């Protein structure tokens, strides 16, 4: 789930990276960010769409500079190699938005 982005004056389309979250039970948990895999036109579309979904309060606690938070509405396809020790995606790459925004396809983080 895309929950925001980092604003950038130098990156394609004004997005440095997308902030990501997954579901844990009835709440959201941060799973890191993705800053590669999207093309210029993807970034422009994502920024415009996320700006329409803008919110002052993040869906999950996230720290950083130049962050724009959005309502957790867009489901992204993310390819990744595994998980870090702090439960973030490792080597994440953006593959696109889900054509059908189906909540059944939101990643569920399970407790060990």
Secondary structure, 3 states (H helix, E strand, C coil): CEEEEEECCCCHHHEEEEEEEEEECCEEEEEEEECCCCCHHHHHHHHHHHHHCEECCCCCCCCCCCEEEEEEEECEEEECCEECCCCCEECCEEEEECCCCCHHHCCECCCC
